[in-house]
Amino acid sequence: MSYHLPGKVVLISGASKGLGLAMAREFGRHGARVVIAARDAEELAQAAASLSAEGIRCTYQVCDFRDQDHVAALVRDVEATVGPIDVLVNNAGVIQVGPAASVTIADIENAMQTMFWGIVYSTTAVLEGMKRRHSGRVVNITSIGGKVSVPHLLPYSAAKFAAVGYSEGLRAELAGTGVGVVTVVPGLMRTGSFLNANFKGDAAEEYAWFGLAASLPGLSIGAGLRPGESCVPRLTTSRS
């Protein structure tokens, strides 16, 4: 179903780089008023400046989507200063690569808090307003890892499975309300996400296979990013 974007307020989480930034640009090109949010203020400022330089109406807000109070405050502030949120794009994510033996409870909790509870918190914060207006879209960026569990990506896959279940169930429940829920299930994308992943176990070996899979055409698809926008290199490794 088509959706008229000019003038609409679009809030995108995890939008300081990668796929989130690419989506912000695309929404902006279609006339939306874009609000990008993430945890890193410096990266957000750079992303917002690059979008504004292209004539895209864009503001940014620092937010940790793992924290329900932060998310609720973000939504209140956006709706007070920019306008009611018409489209929410839940894109924030973390990737940890390593064998099950290296995975801790804290690793799984962090993945769930970011990629499942983050979706629940932000959706809950905007949903009543959307239902009251009988209009709105919630777009949940999940993953093929939420349909097929991938070895060495267990925290990621577990969180994405939960996100898919929540998103698809919510879509059915909101039928007829005027609020649509879209579950996006992409495969590997060339967003440079492997540069920000956390690698455990034999970090060099894990980096090698995951970086290759996430970079090669044929195994991965492009995300419409410009040169230099893939990611801020911030490789974190640990051996457990």
C-alpha positions in Angstrom: 0.0 0.0 0.0 1.4 3.4 -1.0 2.1 6.0 1.7 2.4 9.7 1.1 5.7 10.9 2.6 6.0 14.7 1.9 5.8 16.5 5.2 5.6 13.4 7.3 7.8 13.1 10.4 10.0 10.0 10.3 12.0 8.9 13.3 14.8 6.4 12.6 16.9 4.7 15.2 20.5 3.6 14.7 20.7 6.2 11.9 24.1 7.8 12.4 25.7 5.5 9.8 25.1 2.4 7.7 21.6 1.3 6.6 19.9 3.8 9.0 21.7 6.7 7.3 20.9 5.4 3.8 17.2 5.2 4.8 17.3 8.7 6.3 18.5 10.0 3.0 15.9 8.1 1.0 13.0 9.3 3.2 14.4 12.9 3.0 14.5 12.7 -0.8 10.8 11.9 -0.8 10.0 15.0 1.2 9.8 13.6 4.8 11.1 15.5 7.8 13.7 13.2 9.2 14.8 12.7 12.8 17.8 10.5 13.2 18.7 9.0 16.6 21.5 6.9 18.0 23.9 6.8 21.0 26.9 8.6 19.5 26.4 12.4 19.4 29.5 13.1 17.2 28.5 10.6 14.6 24.9 11.9 14.6 26.0 15.4 14.1 28.2 14.4 11.1 25.3 12.4 9.6 22.8 15.2 10.1 25.2 17.7 8.6 25.7 15.5 5.5 21.9 15.2 5.1 21.2 18.9 5.6 23.9 19.7 3.0 21.8 17.8 0.5 18.7 19.8 1.3 17.1 17.2 3.5 15.2 18.4 6.5 16.9 16.7 9.3 17.4 16.9 13.0 19.1 14.5 15.4 18.6 13.3 19.0 20.9 11.2 21.1 19.1 8.2 22.5 19.9 4.8 24.0 17.1 2.6 22.7 17.9 0.0 25.4 16.5 2.4 28.0 12.7 2.8 28.1 12.9 6.2 29.8 15.3 7.5 27.2 13.0 6.4 24.4 9.9 7.9 26.0 11.7 11.2 26.5 12.9 11.1 22.9 9.4 10.6 21.5 8.0 13.3 23.7 10.7 15.8 22.6 10.3 15.0 18.9 6.5 15.3 19.0 6.8 18.6 20.9 9.5 20.2 18.6 9.0 18.6 15.2 5.5 17.1 15.2 3.6 13.9 15.7 5.7 10.9 14.5 4.1 9.5 11.4 6.7 6.8 10.6 8.9 5.0 13.1 11.8 3.0 11.7 13.4 0.6 14.3 16.8 0.0 12.9 19.2 0.1 15.9 21.3 -3.0 16.2 24.4 -4.7 17.5 26.3 -7.6 16.1 28.4 -10.1 18.1 30.3 -12.9 16.3 31.7 -15.9 18.0 31.1 -19.5 19.0 28.4 -20.4 21.6 31.1 -21.3 24.1 32.2 -17.7 24.2 28.7 -16.1 24.6 27.8 -14.8 28.0 24.4 -14.0 29.5 25.3 -10.4 29.3 26.0 -10.7 25.6 22.5 -12.1 25.0 20.9 -9.5 27.3 22.6 -6.7 25.4 21.4 -8.1 22.0 17.8 -8.5 23.3 17.8 -5.1 24.9 18.9 -3.4 21.7 17.1 -5.3 19.0 14.0 -6.6 20.7 13.2 -4.4 23.7 14.4 -1.3 21.8 11.7 -2.0 19.2 9.1 -2.6 21.9 9.9 0.6 23.8 9.8 2.8 20.8 6.8 1.2 19.3 4.9 1.5 22.6 5.8 5.2 22.8 4.4 6.1 19.4 1.5 3.6 19.1 -1.3 5.3 21.0 -0.8 8.6 19.1 -0.8 6.7 15.8 -4.0 4.8 16.7 -5.7 8.0 17.9 -4.9 9.6 14.5 -5.8 6.4 12.6 -2.6 6.8 10.7 1.0 5.8 10.9 3.6 3.2 10.0 6.0 1.2 12.2 8.9 -0.3 10.1 11.0 -2.9 11.9 14.3 -3.8 10.3 14.9 -7.4 11.3 17.2 -9.8 9.4 17.3 -13.2 7.7 19.0 -14.1 11.0 15.5 -13.7 12.5 14.2 -16.5 10.2 17.2 -18.8 10.0 19.4 -19.0 13.0 23.1 -18.6 12.1 25.9 -20.3 14.0 28.3 -17.9 15.7 25.6 -15.3 15.7 23.4 -16.6 18.5 22.7 -13.4 20.5 21.9 -11.6 17.2 19.7 -14.4 15.9 17.8 -14.8 19.1 17.0 -11.1 19.3 16.0 -10.9 15.6 13.7 -13.9 16.0 12.0 -12.1 18.9 11.7 -9.0 16.8 10.2 -10.8 13.8 7.6 -12.5 16.1 6.6 -9.2 17.8 6.5 -7.3 14.5 4.4 -9.9 12.6 2.0 -10.4 15.5 1.5 -6.6 16.0 0.8 -6.2 12.3 -2.1 -8.6 12.5 -3.5 -7.0 15.7 -3.4 -3.5 14.2 -5.3 -4.5 11.0 -8.1 -2.0 10.4 -6.7 0.7 12.8 -5.0 2.8 10.1 -1.6 1.9 11.6 0.6 -0.4 9.5 3.5 -2.5 10.6 6.1 -3.5 8.1 8.6 -6.3 8.9 11.8 -5.9 6.8 13.9 -9.1 6.6 17.0 -8.3 4.6 19.9 -10.6 4.0 23.6 -9.6 4.4 24.0 -6.0 3.4 27.2 -4.1 2.5 26.8 -1.4 5.3 30.3 -2.0 6.8 28.6 -3.4 9.9 31.4 -5.9 10.4 33.7 -3.0 11.3 31.5 -2.3 14.4 30.9 -5.9 15.4 32.2 -7.4 18.5 34.2 -10.6 17.9 34.8 -13.3 20.5 36.6 -16.6 20.6 39.3 -16.5 17.9 38.6 -12.9 17.0 40.8 -12.8 13.9 39.2 -16.0 12.4 35.7 -14.8 13.2 36.5 -11.4 11.7 37.8 -13.0 8.5 34.7 -15.1 7.7 32.1 -12.5 8.8 33.9 -9.5 7.1 34.2 -11.5 3.9 30.6 -12.6 3.9 29.3 -9.1 4.6 31.4 -7.4 1.9 31.4 -9.6 -1.2 28.9 -8.8 -4.0 26.8 -11.9 -4.6 26.9 -12.8 -0.9 25.6 -9.4 0.2 23.6 -6.6 -1.3 24.3 -2.9 -1.5 22.6 -0.4 0.8 22.8 2.7 -1.3 25.6 4.3 0.8 28.1 6.8 -0.5 31.8 6.2 -0.4 33.1 6.6 3.1 29.7 6.3 4.7 29.7 2.6 5.4 30.7 2.8 9.0 33.1 4.4 11.4 35.8 1.7 11.9 35.5 0.6 15.5 36.5 -3.0 15.6 36.2 -4.5 19.1 37.6 -7.9 19.7 37.8 -10.1 22.8 39.0 -13.7 23.4 36.8 -15.8 25.7 
